[in-house]
Amino acid sequence: MTKIDEDNCVAVLGFSAAVGHHQLADILTVRAASLDEYLTRYSQCLEMTRGIYTIAKAAWPLLLESELKSALVQSYDFTSREPTGHHCDKMRHLIDNSHGLSDNDRTAYRLAIRYLQLGFDAIFSTKEEDRYRYQILFSWSMMVPSEFTSLLVALKPEALIIMAHYASLLHLGRSNWQVGDAGSYIFGMIADYLGLEWQAWLAYPQALMAEHEV
């Protein structure tokens, strides 16, 4: 493994980010035979892109001395904000009141939801700079904890409902060429898998997607 130092930290982060972005763009184009197959491939993408976050954390002191300092500090400030919107309130209620969840599971779900709400806040903000409006679409996959990935692959209903909300966020950003119709595709697979029993928990993201169809 390459040792990260002040001479190569920018190059290593840039290369890792480019590869991660390419991997995410690729997985959003995948059309699988089943939800299980898709999420297995998606989880592999998550594990790889999470490595970018790990690299950034390890090299953070060095990166703050580089030409990337301003951009990194602004990005950190964005993801460190307190969410303000209410797009994920029903989902939070589900996680807070679901029986049988371990403390680790609940923590993983809450963190994934937190970043999703930041994404909704940015997309619906009239003040947000363009460069941050869609940031969560591409950074969510590397910021959610590995425990969430495991729950997603295990097809846990709560994890799938959170993923369905991410799909609606993708739909709102479908003008980005990397995204396209991935949101509606992923949401459709999840809705079919969960069936009527969980339909009430999918009503909000479904309505949001319908409202912003054009």
C-alpha positions as CSV (number, residue, x, y, z in Angstrom):
1,M,0.0,0.0,0.0
2,T,1.3,3.4,-0.9
3,K,2.4,5.5,2.0
4,I,0.6,8.8,2.1
5,D,2.8,11.8,2.6
6,E,2.8,15.6,1.9
7,D,4.1,14.9,-1.6
8,N,1.4,12.5,-2.8
9,C,-1.6,13.1,-0.6
10,V,-3.4,15.3,-3.2
11,A,-2.7,12.9,-6.0
12,V,-3.8,9.8,-4.0
13,L,-7.1,11.5,-2.9
14,G,-7.7,12.8,-6.4
15,F,-7.2,9.3,-8.0
16,S,-9.3,7.6,-5.3
17,A,-12.1,10.1,-5.7
18,A,-12.1,9.7,-9.5
19,V,-12.2,5.9,-9.3
20,G,-15.0,6.1,-6.6
21,H,-17.1,8.5,-8.7
22,H,-16.6,6.2,-11.8
23,Q,-17.7,3.2,-9.7
24,L,-20.8,4.9,-8.5
25,A,-21.7,6.1,-12.0
26,D,-21.3,2.5,-13.2
27,I,-23.5,1.0,-10.5
28,L,-26.3,3.5,-11.2
29,T,-26.5,2.2,-14.8
30,V,-26.8,-1.5,-13.7
31,R,-30.1,-3.2,-14.3
32,A,-30.1,-6.5,-12.3
33,A,-32.4,-9.5,-12.4
34,S,-33.4,-9.0,-8.7
35,L,-33.1,-6.6,-5.9
36,D,-30.8,-9.0,-4.0
37,E,-28.4,-9.1,-7.0
38,Y,-28.4,-5.3,-7.4
39,L,-27.7,-4.6,-3.7
40,T,-24.9,-7.1,-3.6
41,R,-23.2,-5.2,-6.4
42,Y,-24.1,-1.9,-4.9
43,S,-22.6,-2.9,-1.6
44,Q,-19.3,-3.7,-3.3
45,C,-19.4,-0.1,-4.7
46,L,-20.1,1.2,-1.2
47,E,-17.2,-0.6,0.3
48,M,-14.9,0.8,-2.4
49,T,-16.1,4.4,-2.2
50,R,-15.9,4.3,1.6
51,G,-12.2,3.8,1.1
52,I,-12.0,7.4,-0.2
53,Y,-13.4,8.7,3.1
54,T,-10.9,6.6,4.9
55,I,-8.0,8.0,2.9
56,A,-9.2,11.5,3.4
57,K,-9.4,11.0,7.2
58,A,-6.0,9.5,7.3
59,A,-4.4,12.2,5.3
60,W,-6.5,15.1,6.7
61,P,-3.7,17.0,8.4
62,L,-1.6,16.8,5.3
63,L,-4.5,17.8,3.0
64,L,-5.2,20.9,5.1
65,E,-1.7,22.0,4.2
66,S,-2.3,21.5,0.5
67,E,-4.1,23.5,-2.2
68,L,-7.2,21.5,-1.5
69,K,-7.6,23.1,2.0
70,S,-10.4,25.6,1.1
71,A,-12.5,23.0,-0.8
72,L,-12.1,20.4,1.8
73,V,-13.0,22.7,4.7
74,Q,-16.1,23.9,2.9
75,S,-17.1,20.3,2.1
76,Y,-16.6,19.3,5.7
77,D,-18.6,22.3,6.9
78,F,-21.4,21.2,4.6
79,T,-21.6,17.6,5.8
80,S,-21.2,18.6,9.4
81,R,-24.3,20.8,9.4
82,E,-27.3,20.0,11.5
83,P,-30.2,18.9,9.2
84,T,-33.1,21.4,9.2
85,G,-35.7,19.8,7.0
86,H,-38.5,17.3,7.7
87,H,-38.3,15.1,4.6
88,C,-37.0,12.2,6.8
89,D,-39.2,12.6,9.9
90,K,-41.4,9.6,9.2
91,M,-38.3,7.5,8.6
92,R,-36.7,8.6,11.8
93,H,-39.9,7.7,13.7
94,L,-39.8,4.2,12.2
95,I,-36.2,3.7,13.3
96,D,-36.8,5.2,16.8
97,N,-39.8,3.0,17.4
98,S,-38.8,-0.3,15.7
99,H,-38.5,-3.2,18.1
100,G,-35.7,-5.7,17.8
101,L,-33.1,-3.3,16.5
102,S,-29.7,-3.4,18.2
103,D,-28.1,-0.2,19.3
104,N,-25.5,-0.5,16.5
105,D,-28.3,-1.0,13.9
106,R,-30.2,2.0,15.1
107,T,-27.1,4.2,15.1
108,A,-26.2,3.1,11.6
109,Y,-29.7,3.9,10.4
110,R,-29.8,7.3,12.1
111,L,-26.5,8.3,10.5
112,A,-27.6,7.2,7.0
113,I,-30.8,9.2,7.5
114,R,-28.9,12.3,8.8
115,Y,-26.9,12.5,5.6
116,L,-30.0,12.0,3.5
117,Q,-31.7,14.9,5.2
118,L,-28.7,17.1,4.4
119,G,-29.2,16.1,0.8
120,F,-32.8,17.1,0.8
121,D,-32.0,20.3,2.6
122,A,-29.4,21.2,-0.1
123,I,-31.6,20.3,-3.1
124,F,-34.6,22.3,-1.9
125,S,-32.5,25.3,-0.6
126,T,-32.8,28.5,-2.5
127,K,-29.4,29.6,-1.1
128,E,-27.3,26.5,-1.7
129,E,-24.4,26.9,-4.0
130,D,-24.6,24.7,-7.1
131,R,-21.5,22.7,-6.2
132,Y,-23.2,21.4,-3.0
133,R,-26.7,21.0,-4.2
134,Y,-26.2,17.5,-5.4
135,Q,-23.1,16.6,-3.3
136,I,-25.0,14.0,-1.1
137,L,-26.1,12.1,-4.2
138,F,-22.4,11.2,-4.8
139,S,-21.0,11.2,-1.2
140,W,-23.8,9.4,0.6
141,S,-22.4,6.0,-0.5
142,M,-19.0,6.7,1.1
143,M,-20.4,8.3,4.3
144,V,-22.9,5.7,5.5
145,P,-21.4,3.2,8.0
146,S,-20.4,-0.3,7.0
147,E,-23.1,-1.6,9.4
148,F,-25.7,0.0,7.2
149,T,-24.3,-1.7,4.1
150,S,-24.6,-5.1,5.9
151,L,-28.2,-4.4,6.8
152,L,-29.0,-3.3,3.2
153,V,-27.5,-6.5,1.8
154,A,-29.5,-8.5,4.3
155,L,-32.7,-6.9,2.9
156,K,-33.8,-5.5,6.2
157,P,-37.0,-3.5,5.6
158,E,-35.8,-0.4,7.5
159,A,-32.6,-0.3,5.4
160,L,-34.6,-0.7,2.2
161,I,-36.9,2.1,3.2
162,I,-33.9,4.4,3.8
163,M,-32.5,3.3,0.4
164,A,-35.9,4.1,-1.2
165,H,-35.6,7.7,0.2
166,Y,-32.1,7.8,-1.3
167,A,-33.7,6.7,-4.6
168,S,-36.1,9.7,-4.4
169,L,-33.1,11.9,-3.8
170,L,-31.4,10.5,-6.9
171,H,-34.6,11.1,-8.8
172,L,-34.5,14.8,-7.8
173,G,-31.0,14.9,-9.2
174,R,-31.7,12.9,-12.4
175,S,-30.5,15.8,-14.6
176,N,-27.0,14.8,-13.7
177,W,-25.9,12.5,-16.4
178,Q,-24.4,10.0,-14.0
179,V,-27.8,9.5,-12.4
180,G,-30.5,9.5,-15.1
181,D,-33.4,7.2,-14.2
182,A,-31.5,5.2,-11.5
183,G,-33.7,6.7,-8.8
184,S,-37.0,5.5,-10.2
185,Y,-35.5,2.1,-11.1
186,I,-34.1,1.5,-7.6
187,F,-37.3,2.7,-5.9
188,G,-39.4,0.4,-8.1
189,M,-37.4,-2.7,-7.2
190,I,-37.7,-1.8,-3.5
191,A,-41.4,-1.2,-3.6
192,D,-42.0,-4.5,-5.4
193,Y,-39.9,-6.4,-2.9
194,L,-41.5,-4.9,0.2
195,G,-45.0,-5.1,-1.0
196,L,-48.2,-3.7,0.6
197,E,-47.1,-4.3,4.2
198,W,-44.5,-1.5,4.0
199,Q,-46.3,0.7,1.4
200,A,-47.2,3.4,4.0
201,W,-43.5,4.0,4.7
202,L,-42.8,4.4,1.0
203,A,-45.6,6.8,0.4
204,Y,-43.6,10.0,1.0
205,P,-40.7,9.3,-1.4
206,Q,-43.1,8.0,-4.0
207,A,-45.2,11.2,-3.8
208,L,-42.0,13.3,-3.9
209,M,-40.9,11.5,-7.1
210,A,-44.4,11.9,-8.7
211,E,-44.4,15.6,-7.8
212,H,-41.1,16.2,-9.5
213,E,-41.6,13.9,-12.4
214,V,-41.4,16.6,-15.0
